[in-house]
Amino acid sequence: MKALGQRFRGAACLLAVTVCLAACAPEGGAPPAAPSILLITLDTTRADHLGCYGQPALLTPNLDLLAADGVVFDDAIVQSAVTPVSHASLFTGLNPYAHGLRVLHGLKENRLPEPVLTLAEALRGRGYSTAAFVSAFSASEHFGLAQGFDVFDADFLVQPVAEIVTSTGLVKGNRNQRQADATTDRALAWLARAPERFFLWLHYFDPHDPIMLPPAPYLEGVDLGGPPRETLRAIYRGEIAFMDAQIGRVLAALAASGRLEDLIVVVMADHGEGLGDHDWWTHLILYQEQIRVPLILRLPASDARERGRRIGYLVRSIDVMPTLLELAGVAPADQPPMEGASLVPLLDDAAAPDPGRAAYADSLNILTVVSFGGLPADVVDDLLFSVNDGSWSYVHHLQHPEKSELYDLGNDPRQLVNLIAERPEETRRMQRILVSHPFRPRAGDAEPGEASADSAERLRALGYVQ
């Protein structure tokens, strides 16, 4: 415990708080009618890099302790591997084709429309004070993600927006980001005077790229001049560890103020990272390492539901909003229309059957991503759509249908063997799931680079267009 506390400030304190919460929780009773909510999004964070998801190195003690006092979802799928698009689904309970924010790079479909109701707007309508502290331009008001927040802190831009977004719609965020400690400092200052009932969104960006390196203790043993792949992976691990330490600061401050006990805490990543899997370094595509993410839900101490559970059924980021609204006392009949479904039934009954969800995801940008450290560039030359039913994953390539993929996740979780030719029945079944979603991009959705008439004709040949 001493070494843990020396390396990660706040972790030892959080352990004591966690033990107290587990020991002091009442045996019966319902959760508070309207508890405050803390939502933390981890940008570009793979599930397998958290200890509670099997990472053997001591990277995330604070998140691991939170998971031990909450519920861990082992198969959580996001609806995009693109930051603003994924967050929009999280905040609306809608898939990208429904909420309308479909791209990071582009001049159309690049902003969440005002009429779409967000989680922050819904909670503010129930008397919550709402605040957000974000860490990168890709999670900013530019994409409409500030809707519903009384306070939206993105005070880190070093360039005007006109220089960040080019005339063709290409977003060049570069250094328009801040590290986890700066975001945490701002959030803690707000929490010190926060009203009784609040919804707070914290967005941490550190694992996204090595533009801003974590402090030296988190790079101990890293050879910054070593082989690029190993160096960048080591930096990535250090960034996650630094981010976790800052989350520990927030939780420790809440514990010290007596507000942690009655708080709902949700932690979810917006997407993962390639790190060389499938010969891909960054994100933006739809393999499991990119769209399967950590999801941790910790309920108030007064909630009698079982703690320390793991739920293996497939769930989605669009399920978070209806879950939080129900936990906040908003009856399902009073919630806005959403494609997601509340996870509360799974929380209520440890023996609940698999609800049989299927997860949709897409990626509509055609562009070249310049990798760091001299690695080859990641080139997106397609429009990608995927569906995942927990057992199988189908990835449709709109521009190049012949490259479409089918994977048996039970026997091939790393998606190394494409079975689309060998399993035509499963392929057709997954295609039917895909076409049940109105996923087809409209003209302009895919800027720069749009779906061509030839692509539409090839989709028609597959039965996707009538």
N, C-alpha and C positions, 0 to 999 in steps of 0.2 A: 504493500500500500504506500510506503514511503517513496519508493522509486516512481510509482504511478503519479503521486502528487507532485513530485519534483519536475517531472517531464510535462505534465499537463495540469496547469493551474486550474483549480476548481473541480477536478475529477474526484479527489478524495472527499471534498465537501458534498458533492453531488451523491456520492455513494452513501454518506450518512443520511442525507435527505431521503434517498430512495428506500433505505432500510426502515426509516421512520414512517414513511408513507405506507409501506407494506404492513408494518406492525400496527399502525394506528387506524387503518381503514376500518370503517364499521362493518359489522356482519350483514346488515340489511339496509334497506332504504334505497331510494331512487337518486339518480344523479341530480345536481342542481338544475333548476328549470332553464337557466340561461348562464352557463359558465363562460368566462372569458376564453379566448382561443388564441393560441400561438401556432402559426403555420410557418415552418422553415423549409425553404426549397434549396436543395443542393445542386448547383449547376454542374453538369458534366460528371456526375458521380456514379460510377458503376457499383452495383449491389455487392459484387464480390470483393470490394475493397473496404467493406465495413466488417468489423469483428463479428457482429451479430449475424452476418451472412457468410461467415466462414473464413474471413481473412485472418491468418495466423499471427501476423505481426500486430503489435499493439499500436494501431493507428487511431482508433476511434473509441477510447474508453468512455467518454461522456455519452455518445450515442448508444453505445452498448449497454450502459447502465439504464438509460432511458428505455431501451428495448426490453430489458429484463423486468421493468416495472409496467410494461404496456403490452401491446399486441404487435407482432411482426407479421407482415404479409409477404410470403415467400415468392409469390408469382404476381407481382404488380407490373402492369404494362402501361406505358404512356402512349399518347396518341400521336406523337411526333417526336423526332430527335432533333428538333429545332427550338431554341429557347422560347421566343415569344409565342409560337404556335402551341407548344406544349403547355405553357402557363395559361394560355387562353382556354384550353380544354379543362385544365384543373379548376379555373375560376368560373366556368360557366356550366360544367356538367355536359358539355356538347362536344361532338367530334368536330374536327376542323371544317369540314364542308358545311356544317350547321352554324357554327359561330362566325365564320367568314374571315378569320385571320389565318391565312394559309401559307404565307412565305415570310422569311426574314429579308430576302433580297427581292425587290420589285417595287413597282409603282402602283399596283393594284392588289387588292386582297391582302394588304400589308398592315392593316389596322383593325382592331376589334371595333365593330360598329357600335355606335352609342346606344341603339335600342336593345342590344343584347344585355340581359340582366346578369350581373356578376355576383359572386359570393359576397364581396364587400358591400355592394349595394343592398343585397338582401338582408345582411346583418345590420347595416346602418339603419334600414327601415324598421328593425326590431329593437332599436335603441342602443346599439353598440357604437362606441367610438372606434374609428378605423384608422390604422396607420400602416405605412409600408416603408421599409428601408431596403433599397435594392442596390446592387453592386456593379451593374454593367448596363450599357446602353441598350443591349438586346432585351432587357427586362423593363424598359422605361416607358414613359408616357407617350413617346413617339409611336408605339404600337397599340396604344389605347389601354394599357394595363393599369393605368391610374384610376380607372372608373370606380367610384364608390369609396375612395380613400379620403378621409378628412386631411390627413397628412401623407404626403408622398415625397420621400426624401431620396433624391438622385443627384445630390450635389457633388458630382465628381467629373463632369465633362471638362475636358481640356481643349476641345474644339467646338465651334458652332455646329449645329446639326447640318447646316448646308455643306459643311466640309466632311461630315461623317457619312452622309448619304449622297452618292454621286447622282448625276443627272439621269443615269440609267437605272437607278434604284439599288445599286450595289452598296451594301453597308460595310463600312470600313471602321470598325469600332476601335481597333488598336488599343491605345492606352486610356480609352474612355471607360475606365473601370476603377474600382477601389478594392482594397484587400479587406479580409474579414474583420480585422481589428478596427478599422475605421468605421465600417458599417455597424459593428457592435457598439462602439462608443456612442454613436448617434442614437441607436436604439435604446441603450441604457439610460441616456439622458431623458428620452421621452418616457420610458417606463417609470422613472423616478417621480413623475407627475401624472402618470396615466390615470384616467378615470376608473371607476369601479368595474365597469364592464367594457371590455375592449376586444377587438380583433386586430392582431398584429401579424403582419407578414414580414419575415426576414428572408432575404435572398442573398446567398453567398456564391461568389463566382470563381474563387481561387483555383479549383481544379481545371478550369476551362482551358488555360494555356499558361506557358511559362513567361509571359511578358512581365509579370510582377512576381518575383521569387519570394517565397516565405522567409521568415527570419532564419538566421544561421543555425540555431538549434534544430530546426526541422530539415536541414540539409546535411546533417552530420554524416560523414562518410560518403557523400555524393561527389563524384568526380565530374565537375562541370565541363571538363574538356575530354571526357571519355566517349565511348561509342554512343552516337545519338540516341538510339533506341533505349539503351539501358539508362542513360542519363535522364531522358525525358520521363521514363517510367518512375525513376527515383524521385524526380521533382514532383511528379503527380502524387505520389504517396505522401511526400512532405506537405504538399498543399492541402491534402485531405486531413492530415494530422493537425495542421495549423487551424483549419476551419473548425475541426472538432473542438479544439481548445477554446475557440471563441464562443462556440455554442455552450460550452461548459460555463463560461463567464455569465452568459445570459441566464442559464438555469440556476446558477448559484445566486445571482442577484435576486431572482424571483423567489428563491427559497428564503433568502435572508429577509425579504420584505413580507414573507408569509403568504405570498400569492401563488406559489407553485402548487400547493395542495388542491386548490379549486380550479385548476387550469386544465383545459384540453390542449395537448401538444400533438401536432402532426408534423412529421418529417418525411419529405418525399423529394427525390431527384427529378429534374425535368427531363433528363436523358442520361445515357452513359457515354462511353468513349471507346473507340476502336482499339487503341493501344497496340496496333499491329495485327489484331485478329481479322481474318478475311482480307489480309493485305491492305488494311485501312487504318489510318492513324487517328483521324478526328471523329466526328459524328455525322449526322445528317442522313444516314441510311438506316435500314430497318432490321438488322440482325438483333439477336437477343442481348448481346453486350451493349447495344445502343438503346433499346426500348424497355428491357426489363430492369427495374430500378428498385432501390430500397423504399419501403413504405412502413413507417412506424407510427402507431397511434397509442398515445398514453392518455388515459381517462382521469378525471378528478379523483382524489382520494376517497371521496364520499360515494363513489360509484361502486356498487357491489359486484360488478362483473369480474370474472376471473382475470388475473394478471399473469404475465409471463407466458402467454400463449403464442403459438405460431399457427397461421392459417395458410394452408397450401393451395387453396383454390385460386384460380385466376381472378384477379380484380384489375380495375382500370383507374387511371387518373380521373376520368369523368365520374367515378363513383364517390369521390371525396366530397364534392359540394353537397349532394343530397345527404350524405352521412353527417356532415357537420351541421347542416340545417336541422336534421332530426334530433341530433344531440343537443342543439340549442333550443329545442322545444317547438320547432316549426313542424307541424303535422305534414305528412306527405301531400295531403290534399291542398295544403296552402302553399306549397312550393311551386316555383315556376316550372314550365315544361323543360325536362332534361332527358338526355339519352342515358345518363348514368343511373345507377340504382344504389340505394342506401346499403351500406355494409352493416348496419345495426343488427339485422337478423343473424349475421355470422357472429357478432359480438355477444348476442343474447344466448346463443345455443352452441356450445362447443361441439355438439354432435350434429349440427345442422348439415343437411345434404348439400352437395355441390350445386350452386344455383345455375351452373351451365352457361356462364357468360362467355362471349367471344369479344376479343379486343381488335379494334380497327386502328391503323396508323397510316400516315402518309408522309411523303417528302416530295415537294413540287418544284424545287429549284434545280436548274441546270447551271452548274458553275464549276469553277476550279478552286479548290481550297489549298492554299499554299501551306504546307506543313513546316514545322520548325526544325531547326538543327540540321538542315541539309537533307532531310528525308524527302522521298518523292512526293509530289503533290497528290492529294486525293481529288479525283475528277468525277463529278456527278454528271453523267451524260444521259440521264433518264428521269422520268417521273415514276415514283415508286409508291405502291399501295400494298399494305399487308393486312392479313387477318390471322388471328391466333386463337385457338379454342382451348388452350392449355395442354393439348396433346400434339397438335400439328400446327405448323406455321407455313403460310403461303405468302410469297412475295411476288406481286405482279409488276412487271416492267412494262410500262405503257409504251414507251418509245421503241423498245426492243422486246416484244412479247416472247421471242424465242429464248430469252435469258431468264424467264420467270422460274421460280424456285419453290420446292415443297420439301419440308423437313419434318421428320418424326422426332419430336422433342423429347419423348420418353427414352428413346434409344440413342439419340444423337443431339444432346443438348447444346453442343457447340456449333451445330448446323454446318457440318462438314460434307455431308453426302446428300446431294440433290436427288430426290426420288420422284421428280415430276414425270419422268418417262416410265418408271416402274410401277407407279401407283395412280393410274388414271382415275379410279373411283374416288380416291381421297382428293385428288386434284379437282375433280368436278364438284365435290361436296364443298371444298373450301372456296371455289370460285362462286358457288351459289351464295355463300355467306358474304363474300365481297360485294357481289352485285345487289345484295339486299340493302347496301348503303349507297346513297346518291353521291358517289365519290368523284364522278367525272369532273375534271377541271374545266372551268369556263375560260374563254379566251382572255389572256392576260394574267391568269393565276400563276403561271409558271415563269414570269419574267425574272431575269433575262433568259430567254429561250422558251418558246411556247410549244404546246402540243400541235403537231401538224395535222393537216387533213388526212395524210397517209396514216398517221398513228390512229386517228379516229376510225379509219376504215379497218385497220387491223383489229381494233377492239370489237368492231361490229362483227368481224369474222369469228371472234371468240364468243359471241353471244352477249357481249356487254352493252351494246347499243342496238336498239330496235330499229 
